[in-house]
Amino acid sequence: MAHRNPLPVAVALQPVYDTQGTALVVITRTVTPARGGVALPGGYVDDREDWRQAVVRELKEETGIDAASRDVRLADAMSAADGHLLLFGLLPERPAENLPPSAPTDETEGWHLLRRAEELAFPLHTQAVRAFFEGRYI
């Protein structure tokens, strides 16, 4: 019997702060699924890749923001209805002024800041954002 195991998905929670308070970095997707939707940066963990490395790789690919895998801590693990396991990696808060300019990438229109919980393109991203803004990941 052969098993087809789904790949885990690594999702970045990158908090930033500025004069308006704390926010999370989100992207607008230009690829399916959820093209045109707002989501947290993330994607599949590559073969033999540590999930923390996947979090920082996806953050860099989708936003241009550099981070260190040693700084990623597990904020949450959730199973999607389709069977995918999503691992939400929380990065240290950083000043918004130190972020690179938002620019389109292969998969996004660029990044922007989410200042409060709202409905995102994926239900589990919405849950994670809500938990973050409610202070459950501190």
DSSP file with accessible surface (Angstrom, degrees, kcal/mol):
  #  RESIDUE AA STRUCTURE BP1 BP2  ACC     N-H-->O    O-->H-N    N-H-->O    O-->H-N    TCO  KAPPA ALPHA  PHI   PSI    X-CA   Y-CA   Z-CA
    1    1 A M              0   0  209      0, 0.0     2,-0.4     0, 0.0     0, 0.0   0.000 360.0 360.0 360.0 131.8    0.0    0.0    0.0
    2    2 A A        -     0   0   97      2,-0.0     2,-0.4     0, 0.0     0, 0.0  -0.797 360.0-151.0-102.4 142.6    1.4    3.4   -1.0
    3    3 A H        -     0   0  139     -2,-0.4     2,-0.7     2,-0.0     0, 0.0  -0.925   5.1-156.1-113.2 138.6    0.7    6.6    1.0
    4    4 A R        -     0   0  238     -2,-0.4    -2,-0.0     2,-0.0     0, 0.0  -0.918  18.6-161.7-111.7 100.4    0.6   10.1   -0.4
    5    5 A N        -     0   0  133     -2,-0.7     2,-0.1     1,-0.0    -2,-0.0  -0.713  16.6-124.4 -87.0 130.5    1.4   12.4    2.5
    6    6 A P        -     0   0   77      0, 0.0    79,-0.1     0, 0.0    -1,-0.0  -0.422  28.3-113.6 -69.9 146.2    0.4   16.0    2.1
    7    7 A L        -     0   0   90     -2,-0.1    78,-0.3     1,-0.1     2,-0.1  -0.586  30.9-112.9 -76.6 142.0    3.2   18.5    2.6
    8    8 A P        -     0   0   43      0, 0.0    37,-2.6     0, 0.0     2,-0.5  -0.390  25.8-132.1 -69.4 155.3    3.0   20.8    5.6
    9    9 A V  E     -Ab  44  86A  21     76,-3.0    78,-3.3    35,-0.2     2,-0.5  -0.939  11.7-150.0-111.1 128.4    2.5   24.5    4.9
   10   10 A A  E     -Ab  43  87A   0     33,-3.1    33,-2.1    -2,-0.5     2,-0.4  -0.879  15.3-170.4-100.2 128.4    4.7   27.0    6.7
   11   11 A V  E     -Ab  42  88A   0     76,-2.9    78,-3.2    -2,-0.5     2,-0.5  -0.973  13.7-136.3-125.7 133.2    3.0   30.4    7.4
   12   12 A A  E     - b   0  89A   0     29,-3.1     2,-0.7    -2,-0.4    78,-0.2  -0.758  10.9-167.7 -94.7 130.0    4.8   33.5    8.6
   13   13 A L  E     + b   0  90A   0     76,-2.9    78,-2.5    -2,-0.5    13,-0.1  -0.942  16.9 178.1-108.3 100.4    3.4   35.8   11.3
   14   14 A Q        -     0   0    1     -2,-0.7    11,-1.9    11,-0.4     2,-0.2  -0.870  10.1-162.3-109.5  99.1    5.6   38.9   11.1
   15   15 A P  E     +D   24   0B   6      0, 0.0    79,-1.3     0, 0.0     2,-0.3  -0.567  11.0 179.8 -79.3 144.7    4.6   41.6   13.5
   16   16 A V  E     -De  23  94B   0      7,-2.6     7,-2.7    77,-0.2     2,-0.3  -0.926  11.5-149.4-135.3 162.1    5.8   45.1   13.0
   17   17 A Y  E     +De  22  95B 106     77,-1.7    79,-2.8    -2,-0.3    80,-0.4  -0.969  21.6 152.9-135.2 152.1    5.2   48.4   14.9
   18   18 A D  E >   -D   21   0B  50      3,-1.7     3,-1.9    -2,-0.3    -2,-0.0  -0.810  66.4 -62.7-152.5-166.0    5.0   52.0   14.0
   19   19 A T  T 3  S+     0   0  147      1,-0.3     3,-0.1    -2,-0.2    -2,-0.0   0.708 131.6  56.2 -64.5 -18.6    3.4   55.1   15.4
   20   20 A Q  T 3  S-     0   0  143      1,-0.3     2,-0.3     0, 0.0    -1,-0.3   0.451 115.8-110.0 -91.3  -2.5   -0.1   53.6   14.8
   21   21 A G  E <   -D   18   0B  32     -3,-1.9    -3,-1.7     2,-0.0    -1,-0.3  -0.778  59.1 -15.5 115.4-155.8    0.7   50.5   16.9
   22   22 A T  E     +D   17   0B  60     -2,-0.3     2,-0.3    -5,-0.2    -5,-0.2  -0.693  59.7 167.9 -94.5 142.3    1.3   46.8   16.0
   23   23 A A  E     -D   16   0B   0     -7,-2.7    -7,-2.6    -2,-0.3     2,-0.4  -0.887  28.0-122.7-142.1 169.0    0.4   45.2   12.7
   24   24 A L  E     -DF  15 114B   0     90,-2.3    90,-3.1    -2,-0.3     2,-0.4  -0.939  26.7-116.6-115.9 145.4    1.0   42.0   10.7
   25   25 A V  E     + F   0 113B   0    -11,-1.9   -11,-0.4    -2,-0.4     2,-0.3  -0.653  41.4 172.7 -78.3 127.7    2.6   41.7    7.3
   26   26 A V  E     - F   0 112B   0     86,-2.7    86,-2.4    -2,-0.4     2,-0.3  -0.900  17.7-144.2-130.5 163.8    0.2   40.3    4.7
   27   27 A I  E     -GF  39 111B   1     12,-3.1    12,-2.5    -2,-0.3     2,-0.6  -0.847  13.9-127.8-124.6 160.1    0.3   39.8    1.0
   28   28 A T  E     -G   38   0B  21     82,-1.5    81,-2.7    -2,-0.3    82,-0.4  -0.965  35.9-129.2-107.9 121.3   -2.2   40.1   -1.9
   29   29 A R  E     - F   0 108B  28      8,-2.9     7,-3.2    -2,-0.6    79,-0.3  -0.437  27.4-178.3 -76.8 141.7   -2.0   36.9   -3.9
   30   30 A T        +     0   0   45     77,-2.6     2,-0.3     5,-0.2    78,-0.2   0.214  69.0  65.2-115.8   8.8   -1.6   36.8   -7.7
   31   31 A V  S    S-     0   0   41     76,-0.6     5,-0.1     2,-0.2    -2,-0.1  -0.862  88.7 -65.5-126.4 160.8   -1.7   33.0   -8.0
   32   32 A T  S    S+     0   0  105     -2,-0.3     2,-0.2     2,-0.2    -2,-0.1  -0.602  97.3  57.1 -84.7 154.1   -4.4   30.4   -7.3
   33   33 A P  S    S+     0   0   83      0, 0.0    -2,-0.2     0, 0.0     4,-0.1   0.633 132.2   0.5 -75.3 164.1   -5.8   29.4   -5.0
   34   34 A A  S >  S-     0   0   37      1,-0.2     3,-2.4    -2,-0.2    -5,-0.3   0.808  81.6-169.7  64.8  37.0   -7.3   32.6   -3.7
   35   35 A R  T 3  S+     0   0  170      1,-0.3    -5,-0.2    -5,-0.1    -1,-0.2  -0.322  75.0  19.5 -56.2 133.2   -5.9   34.9   -6.5
   36   36 A G  T 3  S+     0   0   46     -7,-3.2    -1,-0.3     1,-0.3     2,-0.2   0.316 101.6 121.9  87.0  -8.7   -6.6   38.5   -5.5
   37   37 A G    <   -     0   0   19     -3,-2.4    -8,-2.9    -4,-0.1     2,-0.4  -0.487  65.3-117.1 -87.6 157.9   -7.1   37.5   -1.8
   38   38 A V  E     +G   28   0B  33    -10,-0.2    83,-3.4    81,-0.2    84,-0.3  -0.775  45.8 156.8 -92.9 135.0   -5.2   38.8    1.2
   39   39 A A  E     -G   27   0B   0    -12,-2.5   -12,-3.1    -2,-0.4     3,-0.0  -0.947  45.6 -93.1-148.5 166.8   -3.2   36.2    3.1
   40   40 A L        -     0   0    2     -2,-0.3   -14,-0.2   -14,-0.2     2,-0.1  -0.566  57.8 -93.0 -75.8 150.6   -0.3   35.7    5.4
   41   41 A P  S    S+     0   0    0      0, 0.0   -29,-3.1     0, 0.0     2,-0.3  -0.453  74.5 116.5 -64.1 135.9    3.0   34.9    3.6
   42   42 A G  E     +A   11   0A  11    -31,-0.2     2,-0.3    16,-0.2   -31,-0.2  -0.973  27.0 165.1 176.4 171.4    3.5   31.1    3.4
   43   43 A G  E     -A   10   0A  16    -33,-2.1   -33,-3.1    -2,-0.3    15,-0.1  -0.973  47.4 -38.1 177.5-176.0    3.8   28.0    1.3
   44   44 A Y  E     -A    9   0A 115     -2,-0.3     2,-0.4   -35,-0.2   -35,-0.2  -0.290  53.8-116.0 -67.4 145.5    4.8   24.4    1.2
   45   45 A V        -     0   0   11    -37,-2.6     3,-0.1     1,-0.1    -1,-0.1  -0.670  37.1-124.4 -77.0 128.1    7.7   23.1    3.2
   46   46 A D    >   -     0   0   86     -2,-0.4     3,-2.2     4,-0.2     8,-0.1  -0.334  39.3 -75.0 -71.4 160.0   10.3   21.8    0.7
   47   47 A D  T 3  S+     0   0  128      1,-0.3    -1,-0.2    -2,-0.0     3,-0.1  -0.303 119.1   1.9 -55.3 129.3   11.6   18.2    0.8
   48   48 A R  T 3  S+     0   0  221      1,-0.2     2,-0.4    -3,-0.1    -1,-0.3   0.650 101.0 133.7  64.3  18.0   14.2   17.9    3.7
   49   49 A E    <   -     0   0   35     -3,-2.2    -1,-0.2     2,-0.0     2,-0.2  -0.826  60.3-120.5 -98.9 135.5   13.6   21.5    4.7
   50   50 A D     >  -     0   0   53     -2,-0.4     4,-2.1     1,-0.1     3,-0.4  -0.512  23.2-124.5 -68.6 140.5   13.0   22.5    8.3
   51   51 A W  H  > S+     0   0   48      1,-0.2     4,-2.1     2,-0.2    -1,-0.1   0.845 111.5  55.7 -60.6 -31.2    9.6   24.2    8.8
   52   52 A R  H  > S+     0   0   93      2,-0.2     4,-1.9     1,-0.2    -1,-0.2   0.895 106.9  49.9 -68.5 -36.9   11.3   27.2   10.4
   53   53 A Q  H  > S+     0   0   92     -3,-0.4     4,-2.5     1,-0.2    -2,-0.2   0.887 108.9  53.2 -65.1 -37.8   13.5   27.6    7.3
   54   54 A A  H  X S+     0   0    0     -4,-2.1     4,-2.8     2,-0.2     5,-0.3   0.894 105.1  54.7 -64.4 -39.2   10.4   27.4    5.1
   55   55 A V  H  X S+     0   0    0     -4,-2.1     4,-2.3     1,-0.2    -2,-0.2   0.956 113.7  39.8 -58.6 -50.5    8.8   30.2    7.1
   56   56 A V  H  X S+     0   0   22     -4,-1.9     4,-2.3     2,-0.2    -2,-0.2   0.870 114.9  53.1 -72.3 -32.6   11.7   32.6    6.5
   57   57 A R  H  X S+     0   0   47     -4,-2.5     4,-3.0     2,-0.2     5,-0.2   0.948 112.0  44.7 -64.1 -47.9   12.1   31.4    2.9
   58   58 A E  H  X S+     0   0   11     -4,-2.8     4,-2.5     2,-0.2   -16,-0.2   0.907 111.7  53.0 -64.1 -39.7    8.4   32.1    2.1
   59   59 A L  H  X>S+     0   0    0     -4,-2.3     4,-1.8    -5,-0.3     6,-0.8   0.942 113.4  43.9 -59.3 -45.6    8.5   35.4    3.9
   60   60 A K  H  X5S+     0   0   95     -4,-2.3     4,-2.0     4,-0.2    -2,-0.2   0.932 114.7  48.5 -65.4 -47.0   11.5   36.5    1.8
   61   61 A E  H  <5S+     0   0   89     -4,-3.0    45,-0.3     1,-0.2    46,-0.2   0.867 120.7  35.6 -62.3 -37.6   10.1   35.2   -1.5
   62   62 A E  H  <5S+     0   0    2     -4,-2.5    -1,-0.2    -5,-0.2    48,-0.2   0.639 136.7  14.3 -95.5 -15.2    6.7   36.8   -1.0
   63   63 A T  H  <5S-     0   0    5     -4,-1.8    -3,-0.2    -5,-0.2    48,-0.2   0.537  88.0-120.8-132.5 -18.6    7.7   40.1    0.7
   64   64 A G     << +     0   0   29     -4,-2.0     2,-0.4    -5,-0.6    -4,-0.2   0.468  66.5 140.0  82.6   1.1   11.5   40.6    0.4
   65   65 A I        -     0   0    0     -6,-0.8     2,-0.3    34,-0.1    -1,-0.3  -0.671  44.7-142.8 -84.5 127.6   11.7   40.7    4.2
   66   66 A D        +     0   0  104     -2,-0.4     2,-0.3    -3,-0.1    -9,-0.1  -0.670  27.6 162.7 -87.5 142.9   14.7   38.9    5.7
   67   67 A A        -     0   0   30     -2,-0.3     2,-0.5   -11,-0.1    -7,-0.1  -0.958  35.8-113.5-150.9 164.6   14.5   36.9    8.9
   68   68 A A    >   -     0   0   23     -2,-0.3     3,-1.8     1,-0.1     4,-0.3  -0.885  14.2-140.4-106.0 132.8   16.5   34.2   10.7
   69   69 A S  G >  S+     0   0   42     -2,-0.5     3,-1.5     1,-0.3    -1,-0.1   0.829 102.0  65.1 -61.2 -29.2   15.0   30.7   11.1
   70   70 A R  G 3  S+     0   0  207      1,-0.3    -1,-0.3    -3,-0.0   -17,-0.0   0.724  98.3  55.7 -65.2 -19.3   16.5   30.6   14.7
   71   71 A D  G <  S+     0   0   76     -3,-1.8     2,-0.4   -19,-0.1    -1,-0.3   0.506  85.1 101.9 -89.5  -6.3   14.1   33.4   15.6
   72   72 A V    <   -     0   0   10     -3,-1.5     2,-0.4    -4,-0.3    19,-0.2  -0.642  49.6-175.4 -82.4 130.6   10.9   31.6   14.5
   73   73 A R  E     -C   90   0A 117     17,-2.1    17,-3.3    -2,-0.4     2,-0.5  -0.962  34.4-102.2-124.3 149.2    8.8   30.0   17.2
   74   74 A L  E     +C   89   0A  87     -2,-0.4    15,-0.2    15,-0.2     3,-0.1  -0.541  39.0 171.7 -70.7 116.3    5.7   27.9   16.7
   75   75 A A  E     -     0   0A  20     13,-3.1     2,-0.3    -2,-0.5    -1,-0.2   0.812  65.0 -17.3 -90.0 -37.5    2.6   30.0   17.3
   76   76 A D  E     -C   88   0A  53     12,-1.3    12,-3.0     2,-0.0     2,-0.4  -0.988  46.2-149.2-164.6 156.5    0.1   27.4   16.2
   77   77 A A  E     +C   87   0A  48     -2,-0.3     2,-0.3    10,-0.2    10,-0.2  -0.993  26.8 173.8-132.9 125.1   -0.5   24.2   14.2
   78   78 A M  E     -C   86   0A  21      8,-2.4     8,-3.4    -2,-0.4     2,-0.5  -0.985  26.2-133.7-135.0 146.8   -3.9   23.7   12.5
   79   79 A S  E     -C   85   0A  90     -2,-0.3     6,-0.2     6,-0.2     2,-0.1  -0.870  21.9-141.3-101.4 128.9   -5.3   21.2   10.1
   80   80 A A    >   -     0   0   25      4,-3.2     3,-2.2    -2,-0.5     0, 0.0  -0.422  27.7-106.6 -82.3 162.1   -7.2   22.4    7.1
   81   81 A A  T 3  S+     0   0  118      1,-0.3    -1,-0.1     2,-0.1    -2,-0.0   0.804 120.5  58.1 -59.0 -28.6  -10.3   20.7    5.8
   82   82 A D  T 3  S-     0   0  111      2,-0.1    -1,-0.3     1,-0.1    -3,-0.0   0.412 123.9-102.5 -84.6   3.5   -8.3   19.4    2.8
   83   83 A G  S <  S+     0   0   44     -3,-2.2     2,-0.1     1,-0.3    -2,-0.1   0.333  74.8 140.1  96.3  -7.7   -5.9   17.6    5.2
   84   84 A H        -     0   0   35     -5,-0.1    -4,-3.2   -76,-0.1     2,-0.6  -0.464  47.3-136.5 -71.1 142.0   -3.0   20.1    5.0
   85   85 A L  E     - C   0  79A  69    -78,-0.3   -76,-3.0    -6,-0.2     2,-0.5  -0.884  16.7-157.3 -97.1 122.6   -1.2   20.8    8.2
   86   86 A L  E     -bC   9  78A  15     -8,-3.4    -8,-2.4    -2,-0.6     2,-0.6  -0.907   3.4-162.7-104.4 126.4   -0.4   24.5    8.6
   87   87 A L  E     -bC  10  77A  23    -78,-3.3   -76,-2.9    -2,-0.5     2,-0.7  -0.950   8.3-153.8-108.7 115.8    2.4   25.5   10.9
   88   88 A F  E     -bC  11  76A   0    -12,-3.0   -13,-3.1    -2,-0.6   -12,-1.3  -0.833   8.7-160.3 -95.9 113.5    2.3   29.2   11.9
   89   89 A G  E     -bC  12  74A   0    -78,-3.2   -76,-2.9    -2,-0.7     2,-0.5  -0.852   4.9-149.5 -99.0 123.7    5.7   30.6   12.7
   90   90 A L  E     -bC  13  73A  15    -17,-3.3   -17,-2.1    -2,-0.6   -76,-0.2  -0.810  12.2-162.7 -94.6 127.7    5.9   33.7   14.8
   91   91 A L        -     0   0    5    -78,-2.5   -19,-0.1    -2,-0.5     3,-0.1  -0.680  33.1 -85.3-102.7 159.6    8.8   36.1   14.3
   92   92 A P        -     0   0   65      0, 0.0    -1,-0.1     0, 0.0     2,-0.0  -0.341  50.8-101.3 -63.6 145.5   10.0   38.8   16.6
   93   93 A E        -     0   0   93    -79,-0.1   -77,-0.2   -77,-0.1   -79,-0.0  -0.364  46.6-176.6 -64.3 143.6    8.3   42.2   16.2
   94   94 A R  E     -e   16   0B  61    -79,-1.3   -77,-1.7    -3,-0.1     2,-0.2  -0.956  33.7 -85.7-140.2 160.5   10.3   44.7   14.3
   95   95 A P  E >   -e   17   0B  26      0, 0.0     3,-1.6     0, 0.0   -77,-0.2  -0.469  29.3-138.2 -69.9 134.7   10.0   48.4   13.3
   96   96 A A  G >  S+     0   0   18    -79,-2.8     3,-2.0     1,-0.3   -78,-0.1   0.841 100.9  66.9 -59.6 -33.4    7.9   48.9   10.1
   97   97 A E  G 3  S+     0   0  173    -80,-0.4    -1,-0.3     1,-0.3   -79,-0.1   0.713  94.8  58.5 -64.7 -17.4   10.4   51.6    9.0
   98   98 A N  G <  S+     0   0  109     -3,-1.6    -1,-0.3     2,-0.0    -2,-0.2   0.447  83.8 104.7 -90.4  -0.9   13.1   48.8    8.6
   99   99 A L  S <  S-     0   0   18     -3,-2.0     3,-0.1    -4,-0.2   -34,-0.1  -0.520  78.1-109.2 -79.1 150.1   11.1   46.8    6.1
  100  100 A P        -     0   0   44      0, 0.0    -1,-0.1     0, 0.0     3,-0.1  -0.332  49.8 -82.6 -68.5 159.8   12.0   46.8    2.4
  101  101 A P        -     0   0  117      0, 0.0     2,-0.2     0, 0.0     9,-0.0  -0.305  50.9-100.9 -61.9 146.6    9.6   48.6    0.1
  102  102 A S        +     0   0   61      9,-0.1   -38,-0.1    -3,-0.1   -39,-0.1  -0.521  53.9 166.3 -67.9 132.9    6.5   46.6   -1.0
  103  103 A A        -     0   0   53     -2,-0.2     7,-0.1   -40,-0.1     5,-0.1  -0.993  39.9 -94.7-147.9 148.4    7.0   45.3   -4.5
  104  104 A P        -     0   0  102      0, 0.0     5,-0.2     0, 0.0     2,-0.2  -0.294  41.9-172.3 -60.9 148.5    5.3   42.7   -6.7
  105  105 A T        -     0   0   42      3,-2.0     3,-0.2   -43,-0.1   -43,-0.1  -0.673  45.6 -81.4-126.2-173.7    6.8   39.2   -6.6
  106  106 A D  S    S+     0   0  156    -45,-0.3   -44,-0.1    -2,-0.2     3,-0.0   0.748 130.6  23.9 -61.8 -24.5    6.1   36.0   -8.7
  107  107 A E  S    S+     0   0   67    -46,-0.2   -77,-2.6   -78,-0.0   -76,-0.6   0.422 120.2  50.0-122.4  -3.4    3.2   35.2   -6.4
  108  108 A T  E     -F   29   0B   2    -79,-0.3    -3,-2.0    -3,-0.2   -79,-0.2  -0.925  63.7-133.4-138.3 162.6    2.0   38.5   -4.9
  109  109 A E  E    S-     0   0B 120    -81,-2.7     2,-0.2     1,-0.5   -80,-0.1   0.388  79.5 -85.9 -85.4  -2.4    1.1   42.2   -5.7
  110  110 A G  E     -     0   0B   3    -82,-0.4   -82,-1.5   -48,-0.2    -1,-0.5  -0.701  54.0 -68.8 121.2-176.6    3.4   43.1   -2.8
  111  111 A W  E     +F   27   0B  34     -2,-0.2     2,-0.3   -84,-0.2   -84,-0.2  -0.754  39.9 174.3-113.2 160.8    2.9   43.3    1.0
  112  112 A H  E     -F   26   0B  71    -86,-2.4   -86,-2.7    -2,-0.3     2,-0.4  -0.916  34.9 -91.1-150.2 177.8    1.0   45.6    3.2
  113  113 A L  E     -F   25   0B  38     -2,-0.3     2,-0.6   -88,-0.2   -88,-0.2  -0.818  21.9-153.2-103.0 134.5    0.2   45.9    6.9
  114  114 A L  E     -F   24   0B   5    -90,-3.1   -90,-2.3    -2,-0.4     3,-0.1  -0.919  11.3-176.5-102.7 119.6   -2.9   44.4    8.6
  115  115 A R        +     0   0   83     -2,-0.6     2,-0.3   -92,-0.2    -1,-0.1   0.528  64.7  16.6 -99.9  -7.7   -3.8   46.5   11.7
  116  116 A R  S    S-     0   0  161    -92,-0.1    -1,-0.1     0, 0.0    14,-0.1  -0.983  93.8 -77.2-156.0 162.3   -6.7   44.4   13.0
  117  117 A A        +     0   0   40     -2,-0.3     2,-0.3    13,-0.1     9,-0.1  -0.370  59.2 154.3 -64.2 134.3   -8.2   41.0   12.6
  118  118 A E        -     0   0   77      8,-0.1     2,-0.3    -2,-0.1    12,-0.1  -0.957  51.0 -71.8-152.0 170.2  -10.3   40.6    9.4
  119  119 A E        -     0   0  144     -2,-0.3     2,-0.2    10,-0.1   -81,-0.2  -0.503  52.4-167.9 -68.8 124.4  -11.4   37.9    7.0
  120  120 A L        -     0   0   14     -2,-0.3   -81,-0.2     2,-0.3     6,-0.1  -0.531  37.8 -93.9-106.6 178.9   -8.5   36.7    4.9
  121  121 A A  S    S+     0   0   36    -83,-3.4   -82,-0.1    -2,-0.2   -87,-0.1   0.761 111.8  47.1 -65.5 -28.0   -8.4   34.5    1.8
  122  122 A F  S >> S-     0   0   49    -84,-0.3     4,-2.0     1,-0.1     3,-0.6  -0.969  79.0-136.3-120.0 132.1   -7.9   31.3    3.8
  123  123 A P  H 3> S+     0   0   94      0, 0.0     4,-2.2     0, 0.0     5,-0.1   0.856 105.0  51.2 -55.5 -38.5  -10.0   30.4    6.9
  124  124 A L  H 3> S+     0   0   20      2,-0.2     4,-2.3     1,-0.2     5,-0.2   0.845 107.3  53.3 -72.7 -28.5   -7.0   29.2    9.0
  125  125 A H  H <> S+     0   0   11     -3,-0.6     4,-2.7     2,-0.2     5,-0.2   0.919 108.1  51.6 -65.6 -41.3   -5.1   32.4    8.2
  126  126 A T  H  X S+     0   0    5     -4,-2.0     4,-2.4     1,-0.2    -2,-0.2   0.930 110.4  48.3 -59.7 -44.7   -8.2   34.3    9.5
  127  127 A Q  H  X S+     0   0   94     -4,-2.2     4,-2.5     1,-0.2    -1,-0.2   0.910 112.5  48.3 -62.2 -43.6   -8.2   32.2   12.7
  128  128 A A  H  X S+     0   0    0     -4,-2.3     4,-2.6     2,-0.2    -2,-0.2   0.914 111.5  49.1 -65.8 -41.6   -4.4   32.8   13.2
  129  129 A V  H  X S+     0   0    0     -4,-2.7     4,-2.6     2,-0.2     5,-0.2   0.920 111.3  50.1 -64.2 -42.1   -4.7   36.6   12.7
  130  130 A R  H  X S+     0   0   99     -4,-2.4     4,-1.7    -5,-0.2    -2,-0.2   0.945 111.5  48.4 -60.3 -46.8   -7.6   36.7   15.1
  131  131 A A  H  <>S+     0   0    1     -4,-2.5     5,-2.6     1,-0.2     6,-0.5   0.909 111.0  51.7 -61.3 -40.6   -5.6   34.8   17.7
  132  132 A F  H ><5S+     0   0   16     -4,-2.6     3,-1.7     1,-0.2     5,-0.3   0.958 111.6  44.8 -60.5 -52.0   -2.6   37.1   17.2
  133  133 A F  H 3<5S+     0   0   62     -4,-2.6    -1,-0.2     1,-0.3    -2,-0.2   0.739 109.0  57.4 -70.6 -19.3   -4.6   40.3   17.7
  134  134 A E  T 3<5S-     0   0  116     -4,-1.7    -1,-0.3    -5,-0.2    -2,-0.2   0.433 117.8-114.3 -85.1  -0.6   -6.3   38.8   20.7
  135  135 A G  T X 5S+     0   0   39     -3,-1.7     3,-0.8    -4,-0.2    -3,-0.2   0.656  77.2 130.4  81.2  16.8   -2.9   38.3   22.3
  136  136 A R  T 3 < +     0   0  153     -5,-2.6    -4,-0.2     1,-0.2    -5,-0.1   0.604  69.3  52.0 -80.5 -10.4   -3.0   34.5   22.3
  137  137 A Y  T 3         0   0   13     -6,-0.5    -1,-0.2    -5,-0.3    -5,-0.1   0.285 360.0 360.0-107.2  10.3    0.4   34.1   20.6
  138  138 A I    <         0   0  157     -3,-0.8    -6,-0.0    -6,-0.1     0, 0.0  -0.488 360.0 360.0 -78.9 360.0    2.4   36.3   23.0
